[in-house]
Amino acid sequence: MAETSVAVPVSISSEPDGGLSSPAPANRREFRGGFSSSICDIFRDPSRRTDCCSIACCGVLSSDRNRYLLFGELPPPLWRRLLMYLIIPALFIASLNYFAVEVKIPANGSSYGNNDQQGDNGDTTTIKVAPLPLRLAFYAYLIFLGIRGRIEKRKTRTEIMTKLYRERAEARGEVVVDPNQVTRYIHQHRLDVIRAHSLCSCCCSCCCYAHDLTLDDNNEFEDAVEEDSCSRFWDCLSKTFWNACCGMWCQCCSACAIAQEEREIERLTGNVEHKMDYITFEPFSEYFPAIQHLNETQTRSFVQHAKAISKLSVKLLKNLAAVLAILVLFALSDIDKNFTFANMIVLLLTLCQAFFLEYLIWWRWNKFDISFDSVIKFFACGFLLTTPMAMIFELVVSIITGLISMVAMIFILVEDSELLDKLQTDPKHAMKDLAVGHPALFIFSLFLNAFVIAALCEEMIKYFGYWMVVTPDLLPQKRSNDANNGNGENTPNTKSLRSTGSGITVAMCSVALGFACCENLLYVFGYTPSQSLGVEIQTLIARSIFPVHPLCAAIQSIGVCRRDLEGQRGVGIGRIISPAILLHGSFDFVLMVAAYLQQVQKIKEGNDDDSDIPKEDDSDAVMSEEDIPTLVFSFGMVLVGYIYYVWQSRAQTKRFTAMDRTAAVDESSMLV
């Protein structure tokens, strides 16, 4: 889809310089490659929003924006990216499975591809192997995608380093006359460019960048940045392991390099305040005046609010309609017996549940505090960006916590040789004995799962999901007529702190609703014990009556408003997400422990899944009488969380009202 926006390239002199080494401009430190910030400065400044975008979608959004600001290049259309990165790989995988042939191998796997050789006892097993040319073609295509992406990213980094070199030359009053000098300077740093965007970063998701200390260790250039728990953890991790131990900065998918480049491009182009959307690169000034007019005139027509949206929101809504249409046709086609039109109705109900809560939170109570355009963007961020990031981070953290639980289990097995022998001969029943005989180990694992894997990861990702989306609604606003007349500089902010705080709450809840909607779809269609329609509906109802995610997001918004609106700089990400982690973790922990205790009771009674005792068919049952106390306790915890939010919100609203009155009095005195 072609865009009408016109890029404004970086306005820095392109004339070559005569020297290769040059001092950095005044009051700016110089890092490797001439950058003004380190490649490991990601997440070091809590007030910086672009660092989050370098991780989302493997940095695709940030890379597109960098190239647009630097070269004026628009990203390829969505259909081309879907074709290259989704459809063609899917066709390769389907072909590998379709053309695979059965090959017999020994049961012990000692030899491969030889039908004459057998295992020690003569047993063989059969596996499916795809043809070698097809596998090589698939691997070659993946390598091609990796090389293509690396070339584009290295081109961007090289251009930034070129402009930084010329900027330093201009700062010392020199005129660049020889392009060969710039070429030699870039050639000297070619290894840094390669390390920042290496092919192994794409294939292995990890690469290392050389030691990145400043070229000038003068402390007078050290920026005074207010740190929070996240930035302190990152700083400690980078200085102890990645710096002291191996002398390298380690990064995944070039995320650190992309964030460093985006920081530099924003400094060079003067776009520090992020005054345009991602993907479409539409400036805020092109669509926000219409939104502001609706708020100033208190227009209550939803149609008018729906018309006053950006190109990005229009594109998101069109893609949603297209996906739903494709799914309806797929359900009606009867291609997959597990996804019928009845399942499509359940999918629509899952979406409607999130949309209904969004209607209450935004349109019913806060329609003039934040625009429909912003609600769409925050919801889409929660659905499309935060959910995949949460799954990746939860996988990494679960591996770490799993190792901790494994170490604890090793100490138990060392003391119980009989259990150790049974674990080798009959691992399934040994784990049951372990669950019954050592409940403390399992409860400890459940605690890590609830509070660290689920609560900590998800609440932090939801916070960063809100933080990475910049919309004009939450920026300081002036009256639309004054802004259009060029008088915005001397016009006071027309949006009250109370309204801005409500907008922040709606924004964070929208991210959480998008996240919860995607998670509900995964639970309803992916994690249910059977494909029964009744199970899907009951799972949806069970997850709908406990809106934990939006409630935790609302609690987080109290801390965000304290920091950003009330000026309490001591409130960092730790104090913002801690109450939400406590509520979310406690809710999950109670459910997990209750399920564990029920399973232990079934094992003791011999009614577990592996028992030979016949059981009634409970394939359509999700809840039983044993679940009622757990559900009541969970409902009580959600109620406590809601009461806490209402208490804190009302107190904060009173403070905002007092601050707005003080600001109004000061404004009146200045006018007099």
N, C-alpha and C positions, 0 to 999 in steps of 0.2 A: 504494500500500500504506500503510495507516494505521499510525502509530507510537503507542506508548503513552507515550512520554517526555513529560514536562511541562516546558515552558520556564520558566525563572526570569528575568523581565525585569530590566533594570538597576535596581538599588536606589539611585537618585539622586533627590533631591527634584525634583518636577515643578512646584513653585510658581514663578510668573514673577518676574522681577526688575525693578528700576526703572532700572538703568543699562545703557548699550550697550557701553561699553568698561570692562573690568575687568582687574585684574592677574591673572596666572596664579597658581595655588596655589604655596605655598613649594616651593623646590627643583625646580621644573618649568618648563622653557622653553616658550614659546608660539609656535607657528608659525601660518601663515595659516589662518584658520578656527577658531583656538583649539586645534588639535591639539598634542599633546605631542611629536610627531616629524614630520620633514619628509616631504613626499610623495616625495622622492628618497632616503629612507633605506632603500629596499629593497636588500637584500644588503650593507648597510653594517655590520651586526652579524653576524659568522659564527655566533654561538650561537643566533640566532633562526631558528626552523623555519617559521614561517607565511609568510614571504616566498615560499618555493618554491610554496606552494599557490595563491598569487594568480596564478601563471603557468599552472599546470596547468589544462587544460580552459577556458582563457580566463577563469579566475577564478570559474567557476561554483560550485565546491565552497566556496571561501572566502565568496562572496556568500551562499550558502545558510546557511552557519554564522553569518555576521554577522546575517542577518535572524532566525535562530532565537534567538540570544542577546539580540538587541535587542527583537524584537517577539513572540517565541514562535511564529513562523510556521514550519510544516513546508514543505519544498519540494514542488513538484508531483510526482505519481507518475511513474515512469520511462516508462510507456506514453504519457503526455501529452507529455512532452518529445521522445520519439522521433517522435510524430505531428507535432509542430509544427516541429521542427528537422531531421528526417531524412526522414520519409515524404512529407509534403506537398511539400517542395522536390524530392524525387526524382520525385514524380508530375508536378510542373511541368516538370522537365527532360525526362522521358520524353514528355510531351505536346508540348513544343517540338520534339523530334526527330520525333515521329510526324506532326504536322500541318505540318511544314516543306514548303515548295514550292520547286521548282527555279527559279532565276533565272539568266539568262544575262547575263554582264558581259564587258566587254573584257578581253583577256588581260593588258593592262598595268594594269587596275584603275582607269582614269582616270574611268570613270563607273559608276554603280551603279543597278541596277534598270531600265535602259532597254535593251530587246532590239534596238532599231534601230541603236544606236551600237556601233561596233566599234573594235578597237584599230588601231594604225597599219598593221599588215599584214593586217587583216581577221579576225584570230583572236579567238575568244571562249572563255570558260570558263563552267562552270556551278557555282553554289553553291546550298546549301539555306538558305532564310530562313524563320524561323518567323513566323506571323501577328503583326502589330503588337499587337492587343488581348491576345493571350496573353503576349507579352513584357512589356507594360505591367503586366499583372496579376502576373506573377512579380516584377517590380521593386517593385511596390507591396507585395507580401507581405513581401519582404526589408526594405523600409523600415519596415513595421509591426512586424516582429520587433525591429528596431533601436530604434525608439521605445519599444516596450514594455519592453525591457531597460533603456534609459536611465532611464525613469520609476521603475522599481523601485530602481535604484542611487542615483538622486538622492534618493529618499525616505529611504533608509538614511543617506546622508551628512547630510541635513538633520536627521534625528533625533539623530545623534551630535553635531552642532554645537550643537543645542539643549541636550542634556544637558551638554556641556562648558561652555556659557554659564552654566547653572544651577550647575554645580560651582564655577566661579570665583566666582559670587555668594555661595555658601555659604562659600567659603574666606575671604572677607573679612568674614563675619559679617552679611551682608545677607539680608533676607527678600524673596523674589520675590513681588510682589503684582499686577503688571500684565502679563497675557499679551501685550499689544500691544508691550511693550518687546522681548520675545523675538522676536516676529514681525518687528519693524523690524530687529533685529540680523541675523536670517536673510536679510531682504530686502537688507540692505547687502552680504551675501556671496553673493548668488544667482549672480553671475558666476563665482565660484570653484567653486560646485557644478556649474554648467553645463560649465565647462572640465574639471573632474575626470572627468565622465562625459558627454562630448559624443557626438552621433550619429556624427560622423566617426570617433570611436574604434571604432565598430562596423563602419562601412562601409569606411573607409580604413585601419583598424588603426593609426591614429596621431592623437594630439591633444596639445596643449600646455597646460601649466598655468603660471600666472603665477609670477614670481620668489618663492621660498618661503623667504627668510631669516627668522630668528627676529625677533619683534617686540622682543625684548630681547637686545642683543648682549653681555650680561654673560657673561664666560667662566667664571664660577663655576658655571654650570649645565651646562657641557660635560661630557657623559658620557665616562668613560674606557672605551673599547671596544677590545679587542684585535683588531686587524685582521689579515687574511690577504691573499693575493695577489688573491683575487676582490674583496674589499671595497676594496682599494687601487685596483684597475683601475676599479671602478665609481665610486669617489670622484674619481679623476683624470678619467674620461670626463665625469662630470656637471659638474665644476667648470670644465673647459676648454671643452668644446663647448656643452653644454646650458645652462650658466649664463653664461659669459663672452661667448660668441659671439652667442647669440640671446636671452639673458635669460629663457629659458623652460625648464621641465622637460618633456621629451618622453616620452610613454609610449605603449604599445601595448595596445589592448583594455582600457584602464583598470586595468592590472595594478598600477601604482604606487599609484593611489588606493585600490584594494581592499586592498592590503597595509597602507596607512596606516590605513584604517578598522578592519581586523582587529586591528592593534596597539592601537588606542585602545579597542576594545570589550573586548579581553582585560584591559586595565588597569581599565576601568570595572566589569567584571563579576567581576574576581578570578579569571578562568579562564586565568591565565598559563601554568599547567602543562599545558594541553590535556587535561583529564580526561574527555574524551568523544570518541567516534568522529565522523568526518565522515559525511555522508549520512543515517545513522540517528540521530545525536546520542544514542546510548546511552552513559550514563556507564560508566567503567571499573569502578566499584564494583558494577555489576549482574551482570557476567559473569566478572570476574577472580578472585574468591574460589574459584570452582569449578576454574579453571585452576591456581591456587596449591595447592589441595588435592591435585590429581593429582601435582604436582611433589613436595610434601612426603611423600606416601605412596608415591612411586615407582611409580605405576600404569603398567603396561606394555601395557594393552589399548588398541589403536588406536580401538576403538569409543567408549571412554570419552573419549579425547582429541577425537574427532570431535564428540561431544555437547557438549563444553565450549567452544563458540565463540560469538561475538557475533552480533547480528542482521545486522551488515554482512557478515560472512563467510557467513552463511546466504544472504543475498541474492546475493552474488557466485557461490556455488555453484549456486543455482537458475538464475541467468541463464546460467551456463556450460552447464548441462544443457539449457536451452531452446534456446540457439543451436545446440548439437550436434544436437538433435532436428530442428530446422528444416533444418540442412544435410544430414542423412541423408535426410529426405523430399525435399529438392531434388535430391539425387544420384540417388535412386530414381525420380524423376519423369521423368528424361531430357529436361528442358527445355533444358539446356545440354549439348551434346555434349562440351564440353571439361572438364566436371566430372561424372564418372560415380561409381559406387560405389567403383571402384578408386581414384580420386583421393581419395575420402573416407577410404579406408583409409590412404592416405599422410598425410592431414591428421591422423588419429588417431595414427599412428606418430610424427609430429612432436611432438604434444603428449605422447605417452608418453615420448619421449626426455627432455624437460624434467622430466616427473614422476618418472622413474627417478632422474635426478641429484638431484632434490629429496629423494627417499626416502633416498638414500645420505647426503646432506649433513645432513639433519635427523633423520629417524626412526632411521636406522641408528646414528648416532654422537652426536647432540646433542638427543635428544628431550626431555630435561629442562632444557635451557638456554634454550629458547624454545618457545612454544606453537604448536599447529597453527593456531590463530586468527591469530597474527602471521605465520606462513608464508604463509597465504592472502592476507593484506593486502599483504605485501611483493611477492609474486609478481604479484598483480593490478596493483599500482602499476607494476611493471616492464613488464607487458604492455600495459596500457591507457593509462598516463600518460606514461611516459618515452619510449616509442617514437615517438608523435606529436611530442613536444617535440624529440627528437633529429632527426627529419626536418626540422622547421622550422628549427632552428638550423643544421643541416648545409646547408640550402638557402641561408640567409643567408651563412654563412661561405664556401660554394662560390662565390657571386657575387663576394665580395671576393677570394678567391684566384684566381678566373678573371680578374679585372681585372689582378692582378699578373702572371699568366702572359701575358696579352694585351699588356701593356706590354713584357715581355721579347721577345715575338714581333715586335712592331713594330720594335724595334731590328734584329732579324735581317732583316726584310723591307726595311728602308731600305737596307741594305747589299747586298741581293740583288734587283736590279730584275727579273731574269728570273723568279725565284720569285714576285715580286709580280704580274707580268703573268699568270703561269699561275694564280695564286690567283683572279684575276678571271674568267678564261676557263674553267678546269677546276679548281674548288676541291677536288674529291675527290682527284684525283691530285696536286695541289699539296700537300695535307696529308700524303700518303704520302711525297713527296719530302722534306718538312720532317721527318717522323719518321725517315727514314733518314739524312738529312744533318745533322741537329742533335739528336742524342740527349740532349745536356745539358739542352735546354729541356724535353723530355718527362720526363726523370728528375726534374728540379726540380718539375714539375707533379705528378708522382706522389708526390714527397716531401710536398708540401703536402696532397695528397689523403689520404695515409696518416696523417700525424702530426697535421695540423691539423683537416681536415674529419672524418675518421673517429675517430681515437684521442682527440684532445682533446675534441671535442664529446660523443662517446658516453661516455667515462669521467667527464666532469664531470656529464652528465645522469644517469648511473647513481648517482653520489654524491648528487646532490640528490634523486633518487628515493628513496634510503634516508633521507635527512635529513628529508624532508617527512612521512614516516609516523611517527606517535607511537603506540607500543603500551605497555601497562602492564608487559610483560615486561622492558623495558629501562629502566624507572624504578626508583628505590630501593624495595626491598620489605621488608615486615615480615611476621611470622608471621600467618597468616590468623586464628587464634583471638585473638591480641592485637589485631589491627586491628579485629575485630568487637566486642571488648570495650572498645574505646576506649583501649587501652594502647599504641597504635602509636608514640606520640611518644617514649617512653623505651626502645623495643625496638630493638636494633641491626639493621642490615641483614642478612637471612638469606641473601642470594645472594652467593656468592663472586665475586671479580673474575675468576677463571678461567672460571666459568660465564657471567658477563656478557659476557666477551670472546668466548666461543664463540657466544653468542647474537647478538652484533653481526656476527660472521662469517657465520652462517647467514642473518641478515637481509639483508646486502648481497649474498650469493650468490643469495638468492631474488629480489631485484630484478633481478639480472643474468640469471638463468634466465628470468624473465618477458620481459625485453627480448630475449634471444637466441631464445626460442620464437617471438615475434612476427616477429623478423627472419628466422628460418628459414622461416616460412610465406611471407613476402614473396619470399624467394629461390626457394623450391621452386615456388610457384605464379605468381609475378609476374615474376621476373628470369631464369628459365631460357630458353635459346635456342629451345626448342620445347616443345610441350605433350605430349611423349611421356611415358608412365608410367615408362619406364626412366630417362629423364633426371631426373625428379622424385625417384626413389628414390636414384639416384647422388648427386644434389645433397644430399639429406638425409644420406646416409652420410658424404659428404665434410665436411659442416659439423658432424656429430656427433662425429667422431673428434678434433676440435680444439676443446675447450671453452674458448675464449679468454676469453669474457665472464665466466663465473663465476670463472675463475682470476684475472683482473685485479681482480674485486671482492674476492676473498679477500686479494689483496695490498693493496688499499686498506684493508681492515679492520685491518691491522696499524697503519697510521698513525692511523686513527680511535681505536683502543684506546690508543695512546700519548697522544693528546690528551685523550680523555675519561676514561680509567681510570687511566693512569699520571701524569696531571697535567702532561705536557710541553706547556705553553702555546705554545711556539714552533712546534709542529707545526700548520701551517695547511693549507688545501685544496691549495696548491701542492705541498707535501711529501707529502701523502696520495696524490694522483693521479699524481704524476710517474713513479714506477716502473711503474704500470699503463699510462701513456701510452707509455713507452719500449717495453714488451713488445708492446702492441697495435699501435702504429705500425710497429715493426720487422716484425712478422708480416705485416701488410697490405702493407708496402712491398716485401718480398721477393716476395710473390705478384704484385703489380702489375708490378714490374720484369721478373719472369720472363715474364709474359704479354706485356709490351711487346716484349721481345727475341724471343720466338717470332713475334710478328706481323711484326716487322721482317725476320726471316729469311724468312717467307713472302712478303713483298713483294719481297725480292731474288730469290727463286726463281720469282716469278710465280704463286704458289699462294694468293694472298690471295683474298678473297671476290669481287672484281671480275674475276678472271682468267678467260680463256676456256678455260684448260686444264681438261679434265674431271677431277673428283675422285670418289673413292668416297663413297658415302653414309655420313656420319658423324653423322647426326642423333641417334643414340642413344648417341654416345660423348661422355663428359665428360672422361675422363682418358686420356692416351696415355703412351708411354714417355718422351717429353720432359718430362712433368710429374713423373716419379718423383724426380729430384734436388731439385726444388723442394719436394715433399711431405716428403722426408726432412729437408731443412733446416728446414722449418716445424715438423715434429715435434720436432726438436732444440731449437728456440727455445721451444716449449711446455714441453719437459722442463726447460730451464734455468729458466724461470719457476716451474715447480712446485718445483724444488729450492730456489730463492730463497725461496719462500713457506714451505716446511717449515723451512728454516734460521731464518728470522725468527720464525716461529710458535713453534718450540720454545724459542728464547731468551726470547720474551715470556711464554710459559707459565711458565718458571722464575721470572721476575720476579713474575708474578701469585701464584705459590705462596708466594714469600717475603713478599710484601705481605699475603696472607691470613693467614699465620702471625703476622706482626707485629700485625695487627688482632685476631686471636684472643687473643694475649697481653695486649694493651691492654684488651680487653673483660674478661678474667679478673681483671686487676688492679683494674679499676673495680668489679667485683662484690664483690671482697674488701674 
